[in-house]
Amino acid sequence: MFILAKIVGVAILVWFAMSAKAQGEYWLRWVMVGLIGYWLTWFILYFTLSIPVLPTFAALAVVYFIRKKLLYDSEKTN
């Protein structure tokens, strides 16, 4: 299950970098926010739950809302 979590982590890195560049924002800030949000959520759920796949999908859902908030803030400032 760690392989799935790592693959999703890399996908989030690319997803956030592409989203930031499309919005004209600094991509490194977006990538750091996305990865910290993903890994923090994943670790908390992995150590509190005994289901190995659930943390990956729950963390992916959290990252979706983090990205949505970053997009909203980006549009609001521009």
N, CA, C and O atoms as a GROMACS GRO file, in nm:
protein
  312
    1MET      N    1   0.080  -0.120   0.000
    1MET     CA    2   0.000   0.000   0.000
    1MET      C    3   0.084   0.126   0.000
    1MET      O    4   0.037   0.233  -0.040
    2PHE      N    5   0.208   0.116   0.044
    2PHE     CA    6   0.294   0.233   0.042
    2PHE      C    7   0.325   0.276  -0.100
    2PHE      O    8   0.346   0.395  -0.126
    3ILE      N    9   0.328   0.183  -0.193
    3ILE     CA   10   0.354   0.218  -0.333
    3ILE      C   11   0.241   0.302  -0.387
    3ILE      O   12   0.264   0.401  -0.457
    4LEU      N   13   0.117   0.265  -0.355
    4LEU     CA   14   0.001   0.344  -0.399
    4LEU      C   15   0.008   0.485  -0.341
    4LEU      O   16  -0.020   0.582  -0.412
    5ALA      N   17   0.043   0.497  -0.215
    5ALA     CA   18   0.053   0.628  -0.151
    5ALA      C   19   0.162   0.713  -0.215
    5ALA      O   20   0.143   0.833  -0.233
    6LYS      N   21   0.274   0.652  -0.251
    6LYS     CA   22   0.382   0.727  -0.315
    6LYS      C   23   0.344   0.771  -0.456
    6LYS      O   24   0.376   0.883  -0.497
    7ILE      N   25   0.277   0.684  -0.530
    7ILE     CA   26   0.233   0.718  -0.666
    7ILE      C   27   0.134   0.835  -0.662
    7ILE      O   28   0.143   0.928  -0.742
    8VAL      N   29   0.040   0.828  -0.569
    8VAL     CA   30  -0.057   0.937  -0.555
    8VAL      C   31   0.013   1.066  -0.512
    8VAL      O   32  -0.024   1.174  -0.556
    9GLY      N   33   0.114   1.055  -0.426
    9GLY     CA   34   0.191   1.172  -0.384
    9GLY      C   35   0.259   1.241  -0.501
    9GLY      O   36   0.258   1.364  -0.510
   10VAL      N   37   0.318   1.164  -0.590
   10VAL     CA   38   0.382   1.221  -0.709
   10VAL      C   39   0.277   1.282  -0.802
   10VAL      O   40   0.299   1.388  -0.860
   11ALA      N   41   0.163   1.216  -0.815
   11ALA     CA   42   0.056   1.270  -0.899
   11ALA      C   43   0.005   1.403  -0.843
   11ALA      O   44  -0.026   1.495  -0.920
   12ILE      N   45  -0.003   1.415  -0.712
   12ILE     CA   46  -0.046   1.540  -0.649
   12ILE      C   47   0.057   1.649  -0.674
   12ILE      O   48   0.022   1.764  -0.700
   13LEU      N   49   0.184   1.614  -0.668
   13LEU     CA   50   0.290   1.709  -0.696
   13LEU      C   51   0.274   1.768  -0.836
   13LEU      O   52   0.281   1.889  -0.853
   14VAL      N   53   0.254   1.683  -0.933
   14VAL     CA   54   0.237   1.728  -1.072
   14VAL      C   55   0.108   1.807  -1.088
   14VAL      O   56   0.105   1.910  -1.155
   15TRP      N   57   0.001   1.759  -1.026
   15TRP     CA   58  -0.130   1.823  -1.036
   15TRP      C   59  -0.127   1.965  -0.981
   15TRP      O   60  -0.180   2.058  -1.044
   16PHE      N   61  -0.065   1.983  -0.865
   16PHE     CA   62  -0.059   2.115  -0.805
   16PHE      C   63   0.035   2.207  -0.882
   16PHE      O   64   0.007   2.326  -0.895
   17ALA      N   65   0.146   2.155  -0.931
   17ALA     CA   66   0.239   2.237  -1.009
   17ALA      C   67   0.173   2.287  -1.137
   17ALA      O   68   0.189   2.404  -1.172
   18MET      N   69   0.101   2.200  -1.206
   18MET     CA   70   0.033   2.241  -1.329
   18MET      C   71  -0.079   2.340  -1.301
   18MET      O   72  -0.100   2.434  -1.378
   19SER      N   73  -0.151   2.320  -1.191
   19SER     CA   74  -0.258   2.413  -1.156
   19SER      C   75  -0.203   2.551  -1.123
   19SER      O   76  -0.261   2.653  -1.162
   20ALA      N   77  -0.092   2.555  -1.050
   20ALA     CA   78  -0.032   2.684  -1.013
   20ALA      C   79   0.018   2.757  -1.136
   20ALA      O   80  -0.001   2.878  -1.149
   21LYS      N   81   0.083   2.686  -1.227
   21LYS     CA   82   0.133   2.751  -1.348
   21LYS      C   83   0.019   2.802  -1.434
   21LYS      O   84   0.032   2.906  -1.498
   22ALA      N   85  -0.092   2.730  -1.437
   22ALA     CA   86  -0.208   2.773  -1.515
   22ALA      C   87  -0.269   2.900  -1.456
   22ALA      O   88  -0.325   2.982  -1.529
   23GLN      N   89  -0.258   2.916  -1.324
   23GLN     CA   90  -0.313   3.034  -1.259
   23GLN      C   91  -0.212   3.149  -1.253
   23GLN      O   92  -0.247   3.260  -1.211
   24GLY      N   93  -0.089   3.124  -1.295
   24GLY     CA   94   0.014   3.227  -1.290
   24GLY      C   95   0.069   3.248  -1.150
   24GLY      O   96   0.123   3.355  -1.121
   25GLU      N   97   0.058   3.149  -1.065
   25GLU     CA   98   0.107   3.157  -0.927
   25GLU      C   99   0.242   3.090  -0.915
   25GLU      O  100   0.287   3.022  -1.008
   26TYR      N  101   0.308   3.109  -0.801
   26TYR     CA  102   0.435   3.045  -0.773
   26TYR      C  103   0.410   2.898  -0.744
   26TYR      O  104   0.344   2.865  -0.646
   27TRP      N  105   0.461   2.809  -0.826
   27TRP     CA  106   0.425   2.667  -0.821
   27TRP      C  107   0.480   2.596  -0.699
   27TRP      O  108   0.418   2.501  -0.651
   28LEU      N  109   0.594   2.638  -0.647
   28LEU     CA  110   0.654   2.567  -0.534
   28LEU      C  111   0.569   2.580  -0.408
   28LEU      O  112   0.560   2.485  -0.329
   29ARG      N  113   0.507   2.694  -0.388
   29ARG     CA  114   0.420   2.713  -0.271
   29ARG      C  115   0.300   2.620  -0.279
   29ARG      O  116   0.262   2.559  -0.179
   30TRP      N  117   0.242   2.609  -0.396
   30TRP     CA  118   0.126   2.522  -0.414
   30TRP      C  119   0.164   2.376  -0.394
   30TRP      O  120   0.090   2.300  -0.330
   31VAL      N  121   0.278   2.337  -0.447
   31VAL     CA  122   0.323   2.198  -0.433
   31VAL      C  123   0.347   2.165  -0.287
   31VAL      O  124   0.308   2.057  -0.240
   32MET      N  125   0.410   2.254  -0.213
   32MET     CA  126   0.437   2.229  -0.072
   32MET      C  127   0.308   2.219   0.008
   32MET      O  128   0.295   2.131   0.094
   33VAL      N  129   0.213   2.306  -0.018
   33VAL     CA  130   0.085   2.301   0.052
   33VAL      C  131   0.013   2.170   0.020
   33VAL      O  132  -0.042   2.106   0.110
   34GLY      N  133   0.012   2.130  -0.105
   34GLY     CA  134  -0.055   2.007  -0.144
   34GLY      C  135   0.010   1.883  -0.085
   34GLY      O  136  -0.060   1.795  -0.034
   35LEU      N  137   0.142   1.875  -0.091
   35LEU     CA  138   0.211   1.757  -0.037
   35LEU      C  139   0.202   1.749   0.114
   35LEU      O  140   0.184   1.640   0.169
   36ILE      N  141   0.215   1.862   0.183
   36ILE     CA  142   0.202   1.859   0.328
   36ILE      C  143   0.060   1.820   0.368
   36ILE      O  144   0.041   1.741   0.461
   37GLY      N  145  -0.038   1.873   0.298
   37GLY     CA  146  -0.177   1.835   0.327
   37GLY      C  147  -0.202   1.688   0.302
   37GLY      O  148  -0.271   1.622   0.381
   38TYR      N  149  -0.148   1.635   0.194
   38TYR     CA  150  -0.167   1.494   0.161
   38TYR      C  151  -0.098   1.403   0.262
   38TYR      O  152  -0.160   1.313   0.318
   39TRP      N  153   0.031   1.427   0.285
   39TRP     CA  154   0.105   1.336   0.373
   39TRP      C  155   0.061   1.348   0.518
   39TRP      O  156   0.059   1.247   0.588
   40LEU      N  157   0.027   1.466   0.564
   40LEU     CA  158  -0.022   1.481   0.700
   40LEU      C  159  -0.152   1.404   0.720
   40LEU      O  160  -0.169   1.333   0.819
   41THR      N  161  -0.244   1.419   0.627
   41THR     CA  162  -0.370   1.346   0.635
   41THR      C  163  -0.347   1.196   0.625
   41THR      O  164  -0.407   1.118   0.699
   42TRP      N  165  -0.260   1.156   0.534
   42TRP     CA  166  -0.234   1.014   0.514
   42TRP      C  167  -0.176   0.949   0.640
   42TRP      O  168  -0.220   0.843   0.682
   43PHE      N  169  -0.076   1.015   0.699
   43PHE     CA  170  -0.013   0.959   0.820
   43PHE      C  171  -0.110   0.952   0.937
   43PHE      O  172  -0.112   0.852   1.009
   44ILE      N  173  -0.188   1.055   0.957
   44ILE     CA  174  -0.285   1.054   1.067
   44ILE      C  175  -0.384   0.940   1.049
   44ILE      O  176  -0.411   0.867   1.143
   45LEU      N  177  -0.439   0.925   0.929
   45LEU     CA  178  -0.537   0.819   0.906
   45LEU      C  179  -0.472   0.681   0.905
   45LEU      O  180  -0.534   0.584   0.950
   46TYR      N  181  -0.351   0.670   0.855
   46TYR     CA  182  -0.284   0.540   0.850
   46TYR      C  183  -0.257   0.486   0.991
   46TYR      O  184  -0.271   0.366   1.015
   47PHE      N  185  -0.218   0.573   1.082
   47PHE     CA  186  -0.187   0.526   1.217
   47PHE      C  187  -0.309   0.515   1.307
   47PHE      O  188  -0.301   0.452   1.412
   48THR      N  189  -0.422   0.575   1.269
   48THR     CA  190  -0.543   0.563   1.352
   48THR      C  191  -0.639   0.456   1.300
   48THR      O  192  -0.717   0.402   1.379
   49LEU      N  193  -0.635   0.425   1.173
   49LEU     CA  194  -0.723   0.324   1.116
   49LEU      C  195  -0.643   0.199   1.081
   49LEU      O  196  -0.522   0.206   1.060
   50SER      N  197  -0.710   0.088   1.074
   50SER     CA  198  -0.640  -0.036   1.039
   50SER      C  199  -0.664  -0.077   0.894
   50SER      O  200  -0.614  -0.182   0.851
   51ILE      N  201  -0.738   0.003   0.818
   51ILE     CA  202  -0.765  -0.027   0.678
   51ILE      C  203  -0.656   0.040   0.594
   51ILE      O  204  -0.646   0.163   0.595
   52PRO      N  205  -0.574  -0.036   0.523
   52PRO     CA  206  -0.457   0.024   0.457
   52PRO      C  207  -0.486   0.112   0.336
   52PRO      O  208  -0.406   0.202   0.308
   53VAL      N  209  -0.594   0.092   0.265
   53VAL     CA  210  -0.620   0.170   0.143
   53VAL      C  211  -0.695   0.299   0.173
   53VAL      O  212  -0.682   0.396   0.099
   54LEU      N  213  -0.773   0.301   0.277
   54LEU     CA  214  -0.857   0.416   0.308
   54LEU      C  215  -0.780   0.546   0.326
   54LEU      O  216  -0.828   0.649   0.277
   55PRO      N  217  -0.665   0.549   0.392
   55PRO     CA  218  -0.594   0.678   0.407
   55PRO      C  219  -0.558   0.743   0.275
   55PRO      O  220  -0.559   0.866   0.264
   56THR      N  221  -0.525   0.664   0.175
   56THR     CA  222  -0.486   0.721   0.045
   56THR      C  223  -0.603   0.794  -0.019
   56THR      O  224  -0.587   0.907  -0.067
   57PHE      N  225  -0.718   0.733  -0.020
   57PHE     CA  226  -0.834   0.795  -0.085
   57PHE      C  227  -0.890   0.910  -0.002
   57PHE      O  228  -0.938   1.009  -0.058
   58ALA      N  229  -0.886   0.898   0.129
   58ALA     CA  230  -0.932   1.008   0.214
   58ALA      C  231  -0.839   1.129   0.201
   58ALA      O  232  -0.885   1.243   0.195
   59ALA      N  233  -0.708   1.105   0.198
   59ALA     CA  234  -0.612   1.213   0.182
   59ALA      C  235  -0.626   1.278   0.045
   59ALA      O  236  -0.608   1.399   0.031
   60LEU      N  237  -0.658   1.199  -0.056
   60LEU     CA  238  -0.680   1.253  -0.190
   60LEU      C  239  -0.802   1.345  -0.191
   60LEU      O  240  -0.802   1.448  -0.258
   61ALA      N  241  -0.906   1.309  -0.117
   61ALA     CA  242  -1.024   1.394  -0.107
   61ALA      C  243  -0.991   1.525  -0.035
   61ALA      O  244  -1.039   1.631  -0.075
   62VAL      N  245  -0.910   1.518   0.068
   62VAL     CA  246  -0.869   1.639   0.140
   62VAL      C  247  -0.788   1.731   0.049
   62VAL      O  248  -0.807   1.852   0.049
   63VAL      N  249  -0.698   1.672  -0.029
   63VAL     CA  250  -0.616   1.751  -0.120
   63VAL      C  251  -0.701   1.816  -0.228
   63VAL      O  252  -0.670   1.927  -0.273
   64TYR      N  253  -0.806   1.751  -0.270
   64TYR     CA  254  -0.897   1.810  -0.368
   64TYR      C  255  -0.954   1.942  -0.314
   64TYR      O  256  -0.961   2.041  -0.387
   65PHE      N  257  -0.995   1.942  -0.188
   65PHE     CA  258  -1.051   2.063  -0.129
   65PHE      C  259  -0.944   2.168  -0.102
   65PHE      O  260  -0.972   2.288  -0.109
   66ILE      N  261  -0.822   2.125  -0.072
   66ILE     CA  262  -0.712   2.221  -0.057
   66ILE      C  263  -0.687   2.292  -0.189
   66ILE      O  264  -0.670   2.414  -0.193
   67ARG      N  265  -0.684   2.216  -0.298
   67ARG     CA  266  -0.662   2.274  -0.431
   67ARG      C  267  -0.775   2.369  -0.468
   67ARG      O  268  -0.753   2.475  -0.525
   68LYS      N  269  -0.897   2.329  -0.434
   68LYS     CA  270  -1.012   2.414  -0.462
   68LYS      C  271  -1.002   2.547  -0.389
   68LYS      O  272  -1.036   2.652  -0.444
   69LYS      N  273  -0.954   2.544  -0.265
   69LYS     CA  274  -0.935   2.667  -0.187
   69LYS      C  275  -0.824   2.753  -0.246
   69LYS      O  276  -0.838   2.875  -0.253
   70LEU      N  277  -0.714   2.692  -0.290
   70LEU     CA  278  -0.606   2.767  -0.352
   70LEU      C  279  -0.652   2.832  -0.483
   70LEU      O  280  -0.616   2.945  -0.512
   71LEU      N  281  -0.731   2.760  -0.562
   71LEU     CA  282  -0.784   2.817  -0.686
   71LEU      C  283  -0.876   2.935  -0.657
   71LEU      O  284  -0.872   3.036  -0.727
   72TYR      N  285  -0.960   2.922  -0.555
   72TYR     CA  286  -1.051   3.030  -0.518
   72TYR      C  287  -0.973   3.153  -0.475
   72TYR      O  288  -1.005   3.265  -0.516
   73ASP      N  289  -0.871   3.133  -0.393
   73ASP     CA  290  -0.790   3.247  -0.347
   73ASP      C  291  -0.714   3.311  -0.463
   73ASP      O  292  -0.696   3.433  -0.466
   74SER      N  293  -0.670   3.231  -0.557
   74SER     CA  294  -0.597   3.282  -0.672
   74SER      C  295  -0.689   3.367  -0.760
   74SER      O  296  -0.648   3.473  -0.808
   75GLU      N  297  -0.810   3.321  -0.782
   75GLU     CA  298  -0.905   3.398  -0.864
   75GLU      C  299  -0.950   3.524  -0.794
   75GLU      O  300  -0.977   3.626  -0.859
   76LYS      N  301  -0.958   3.518  -0.663
   76LYS     CA  302  -1.001   3.634  -0.586
   76LYS      C  303  -0.899   3.746  -0.591
   76LYS      O  304  -0.936   3.864  -0.594
   77THR      N  305  -0.772   3.712  -0.592
   77THR     CA  306  -0.667   3.815  -0.596
   77THR      C  307  -0.644   3.870  -0.735
   77THR      O  308  -0.594   3.982  -0.748
   78ASN      N  309  -0.677   3.794  -0.838
   78ASN     CA  310  -0.654   3.840  -0.976
   78ASN      C  311  -0.772   3.910  -1.033
   78ASN      O  312  -0.768   3.955  -1.148
   0.00000   0.00000   0.00000
